[in-house]
Amino acid sequence: MSNAVTRFLGDSPLRVFIKLVILSILVGMTMSFFDIRPMDVVGSIVGVVERIWRLGFSVLYDWLEYLALGAAIVVPAFLLIRLLSYRSPRA
């Protein structure tokens, strides 16, 4: 079990814990220096996801608009061609 945990973590659990504590302190000091709060980071991530979401649906809306515009020409032309080429069966 311990070997699997060590392999998963990449080092002994105690050494990984110490590295994470030191790295957390350094990142916390840097964030404090730049006056960045955790909720600011979460809010920024949520904002990016929302913009991507809206952009995605905006693109979908554009594609549906292109489809409708093209169908306004293609479908009547198709029906006209089919009607003009229709031959009645000979009895």
C-alpha positions in Angstrom: 0.0 0.0 0.0 2.7 2.4 1.0 4.6 1.7 -2.2 1.5 2.5 -4.3 1.0 5.8 -2.5 4.7 6.7 -2.9 4.5 5.8 -6.6 1.3 7.9 -7.0 2.7 10.9 -5.2 6.2 10.7 -6.7 8.0 10.8 -3.4 7.3 9.8 0.3 4.1 11.3 1.7 6.0 13.3 4.3 8.3 14.9 1.7 5.4 15.7 -0.6 3.5 17.2 2.4 6.5 19.5 3.2 6.9 20.5 -0.4 3.2 21.4 -0.7 3.3 23.4 2.6 6.4 25.4 1.4 4.9 26.0 -2.1 1.6 27.0 -0.6 3.3 29.6 1.6 5.2 31.0 -1.4 2.1 31.2 -3.5 0.1 32.7 -0.7 2.8 35.4 -0.1 2.8 36.2 -3.9 -0.9 36.4 -4.0 -1.0 38.7 -1.0 1.7 40.9 -2.5 -0.5 41.4 -5.7 -3.7 41.7 -3.5 -5.3 38.6 -5.2 -7.9 36.8 -3.1 -9.0 33.2 -3.8 -12.5 34.3 -4.6 -11.1 36.7 -7.2 -9.4 33.8 -8.9 -12.6 31.7 -8.7 -14.7 34.6 -10.0 -12.2 35.1 -12.9 -12.5 31.4 -13.8 -16.3 31.5 -13.7 -16.2 34.6 -15.9 -14.1 32.9 -18.5 -16.3 29.9 -18.5 -19.4 32.1 -18.9 -17.8 34.0 -21.8 -16.9 30.7 -23.6 -20.4 29.4 -23.0 -22.0 32.5 -24.5 -19.5 32.5 -27.4 -20.3 28.9 -28.1 -24.0 29.5 -28.2 -23.4 32.6 -30.3 -21.6 30.5 -32.8 -24.4 28.0 -32.8 -26.9 30.8 -33.4 -24.8 32.0 -36.3 -24.7 28.5 -37.8 -28.5 28.2 -37.5 -28.9 31.6 -39.1 -26.7 30.5 -42.0 -28.8 27.3 -42.3 -32.0 29.2 -42.5 -30.7 31.6 -45.0 -29.4 28.9 -47.2 -32.5 26.8 -46.9 -34.6 29.7 -48.0 -32.9 29.3 -51.4 -31.9 25.7 -51.6 -35.2 24.0 -50.6 -37.5 25.9 -53.1 -34.9 25.4 -55.8 -34.8 21.7 -55.0 -38.6 21.4 -55.1 -38.8 23.4 -58.4 -36.2 21.2 -60.0 -38.0 18.0 -58.8 -41.3 19.3 -60.0 -39.9 20.3 -63.4 -38.2 16.9 -63.9 -41.2 14.9 -62.7 -42.5 12.6 -65.4 -45.8 11.0 -65.1 -45.8 7.2 -65.4 -47.1 5.9 -68.7 -49.9 3.5 -68.5 
